[in-house]
């Protein structure tokens, strides 16, 4: 058996030691990172993300409305000058 290669899983962050010669996992260790422990926590996190996106959308919408109003005022002013 050669020297095992240590690899970290990109999905679950577990550590795997693989024997390259045999193409087998020799040892594994679960991640120490905390995963979401319940479905409710996941839903709360997604709800917070949605609220943040909605807030940014609302801000962008009001900014766009202000731009349109300013453009309309400028257009009216330009028509009056002629």
N, C-alpha and C positions, 0 to 999 in steps of 0.2 A: 504494500500500500504506500503510495506516494504522499506527499504533503497535501492535506486537504485545503481547498480554497474556501475562504469565508465570503459569503454573499448575503446581502440584505434584501429581503423581499420588498419591492416597491409598493405593494398593496397593503400588506399587514405589518411591515417593518420587522418581521421575524428574522433572526440570524440563522443561516444555513451553512453547514460545512459539507462541501461536496468533494468526493474523491474523483478527480478528473479521469484517472485511468479506467476506473470501473463505471463511471457516469452514475454514481449513486450518492444519495444523501447519507452522510456518515452520522451527523448529529444536527439537531435543531434546537433553538431556544426561542420561546415566544417573546414578543416585544414587551418592553417595560412601559411603553406609552399607553396612556389611558384611552380606551375607546369609549364611545358612547354606551352607557350601560342600559339605556332603555329607549324604546321607541318614542316616548314622550319627550325626552331630551332632544332627540333628532328633530321632532316636529317643532319644538320651541326654537331651535337653532334656525331652521328653515323659515319659520315665521318672522324671526328677527331680520333675516336676510331680505325677505320679501318687503318688510316695512322699510328697510333702508333703501331698497330699489324704488319703491313707491315714492319715498320722500325726495330722492334725486330726480325722479321723473316729474314730480310736481314742481320742483324748483326750476327745472329746464323748461317746463311748459309756461310758467309765469314769466320767465326771462324772454321766451320767444314772443309771448303776447306783448310784453313791454317794447320789444324791438318793432313789432308790427305797428303798435300805436305810435311810436316815434317816427317811423317811416311814413305813416299816414299823415301825421302832423306836418312833416317836412314837405310832403307832396302838396297838401293844402296850402301851405305857406308859399310854395313855389308858384302855384296857380294864381294866387292873389297878387303876387309881384308882377305878373305878366299882364 
